């Protein structure tokens, strides 16, 4: 199992490099495809992955990503309300084919998966985005690794005993602090290229600490959905890891946090 997870992890890193380094339309298109897969996995939980509400959800996600590129919708609230109204039409005129929770899941899936993952692309496009975007991955997977190591060594107090019995408060603290240290190391390596000073490096470390803390919520959210619907993994696309949502559960919620903090305080 470890070998399988390691090989899958290496492949994932290569794919990330191929998408994030060039950025632009390549990253935008890649993010949309990944979002579609993640939405498919989520919709499958509600037994509607090939139904009309799901198809509308996939279409809304595509429209949202196209708007990121071409900005033909002046107010994103128009897209939000339009999405909701379209799904309400389906609900009413096909009644009672679909359950209320299926329509809510179709709407939720667009924003939980597609919109939140789009902030990887949006972060990549800001000033120094080619470097800041990696904080999303560092806050998610770096925090997870640090939290696991500290938790195994020192974990005594359960953080969420019912939802995730293996996660500890000590591990969470270790994950947040470990992420900050990794960020400081990372930022110092690229400080000349990024044109930043010690103050900006410390700001990035604080941003990463917030992102790391939030990433745990993303992880636990995905776990809560799985527990509610009694499934082990969202999919089997990534051997040893599960599906897209199993591997990107913390990335999903971390991406917009990093984007907004970086654009606000940097």
Buried (B, 14 or more C-beta within 10 A) or exposed (E): EEEEEEEBBEEBEEEBEEBBEEBEEBBBBBBBEBBBBBBBBBBBBBEBBEBBBBBBBBEBBBBBBBBBEEEEBEEEEEBBEEBBEBBEEBBEEEEEEBEEEBBBBBBBBBBBBBBBBBBBBBBBBBEBBBBBBBBBBBBBBBBBBBBBBBBEEBBEEBBBEEBBEEBBBBBBBBBBBBBBEBBBEBBEEBBEEBEBEEEBBBBBBEBBBBBBBBBBBBBBBBBBBBEEEEBEBBBEBBEBBBBBBBBBBBBBBBBBBBBBBBBEEB
